[in-house]
Amino acid sequence: MKLSNLKEELKSMSELRFQVQNGSWVPPHFHITEVGLVTRHFIDCGGTVRKERHVNLQLWSAEDHDHRLQARKLLKIIELSERTLGLEDLEVEVEFQSNTIGRYRLGLEAGHFVLIPTLTACLASDKCGVDPAMEAEPAQAAAGSRCC
């Protein structure tokens, strides 16, 4: 979901809820602890230099069980972040900690947001010899790969 889509959805929401794709819910007393612009500048295993940019929201739950962030308040936080950080209309990624910090894409379902798990993949399979059929089996792919 792009930032513009998130803002549009927030304008019409009466209740701000986040559900993990596995069916569990982010506790309703969550906080948004940061809104940021994340830039990754890296090289893949095939030697290609890449850059990724996205807007990051970090969700955090404390023991203040009466806390409730309203959709309009989050919209104001995002608008302040746009002005202050110069945010563009980029994809939104959400960080949320269950056992460890997870990174999620953001979706929408039945009036609430859904945290969709992100996955890793070889970005240079054409250069390092990873058979696309083997990508689901990391141990097997590494054994026959020329990249790393």
ZATORGU-674988 format. One line per 3 residues: their letters; for each residue y negated, z negated, x of C-alpha. Coordinates in steps of 0.02 Angstrom, whole numbers, always signed. Layout:
BEGIN
A	Y Z X  ...
// end
This chain:
BEGIN
MKL	+0 +0 +0  -172 +44 +66  -316 -78 +66
SNL	-406 +18 -73  -251 +3 -185  -239 -184 -150
KEE	-422 -208 -199  -400 -109 -360  -248 -212 -410
LKS	-337 -376 -372  -478 -329 -493  -358 -329 -641
MSE	-242 -473 -596  -251 -636 -690  -126 -722 -575
LRF	-97 -689 -390  +90 -692 -352  +195 -629 -206
QVQ	+383 -603 -215  +496 -565 -69  +605 -414 -103
NGS	+761 -526 -99  +698 -609 -260  +624 -769 -188
WVP	+442 -810 -221  +304 -860 -101  +256 -1035 -160
PHF	+108 -1023 -281  +5 -1142 -173  -3 -1017 -27
HIT	-159 -986 +76  -221 -825 +154  -254 -890 +330
EVG	-316 -727 +401  -366 -550 +360  -365 -441 +514
LVT	-364 -271 +593  -210 -250 +702  -197 -112 +831
RHF	-36 -82 +927  -48 +30 +1080  +125 +57 +1154
IDC	+245 +177 +1235  +412 +216 +1154  +578 +233 +1245
GGT	+552 +421 +1260  +387 +401 +1352  +269 +444 +1209
VRK	+111 +340 +1198  +76 +285 +1020  -56 +189 +923
ERH	-36 +105 +755  -171 +19 +653  -155 -82 +494
VNL	-241 -219 +396  -149 -384 +411  -142 -526 +284
QLW	-62 -688 +337  +12 -798 +199  +43 -981 +234
SAE	+103 -1126 +128  +49 -1304 +157  +87 -1464 +64
DHD	-68 -1452 -46  +33 -1406 -200  -121 -1399 -313
HRL	-200 -1256 -214  -208 -1090 -306  -293 -937 -233
QAR	-364 -826 -369  -359 -636 -359  -550 -624 -368
KLL	-567 -746 -222  -448 -643 -115  -547 -487 -161
KII	-707 -573 -97  -618 -623 +65  -561 -443 +90
ELS	-736 -375 +56  -809 -496 +183  -676 -441 +308
ERT	-719 -258 +277  -902 -288 +317  -870 -404 +464
LGL	-724 -314 +546  -763 -137 +492  -595 -119 +404
EDL	-545 +55 +353  -430 +105 +210  -270 +72 +309
EVE	-96 +17 +260  -83 -170 +225  +48 -273 +314
VEF	+85 -453 +267  +146 -591 +382  +240 -732 +297
QSN	+348 -867 +374  +512 -919 +298  +624 -961 +448
TIG	+517 -861 +569  +365 -751 +545  +415 -595 +451
RYR	+316 -435 +438  +315 -348 +270  +243 -194 +188
LGL	+158 -228 +22  +218 -158 -144  +180 -190 -327
EAG	+302 -227 -468  +271 -289 -645  +99 -359 -608
HFV	+139 -450 -446  +148 -403 -262  +314 -377 -175
LIP	+342 -408 +10  +452 -267 +74  +538 -303 +240
TLT	+494 -192 +386  +630 -121 +497  +640 -66 +678
ACL	+697 +108 +729  +705 +218 +881  +546 +323 +882
ASD	+612 +446 +1011  +788 +484 +952  +759 +668 +992
KCG	+727 +623 +1175  +852 +485 +1205  +1005 +555 +1120
VDP	+1025 +432 +977  +1130 +510 +842  +1040 +475 +676
AME	+1208 +424 +602  +1220 +287 +733  +1046 +213 +707
AEP	+1116 +89 +581  +1232 +22 +716  +1120 -39 +859
AQA	+1264 -94 +972  +1349 +75 +961  +1188 +173 +982
AAG	+1139 +78 +1139  +1307 +115 +1219  +1285 +304 +1205
SRC	+1097 +316 +1223  +1003 +387 +1373  +839 +296 +1334
C	+869 +116 +1380
// end
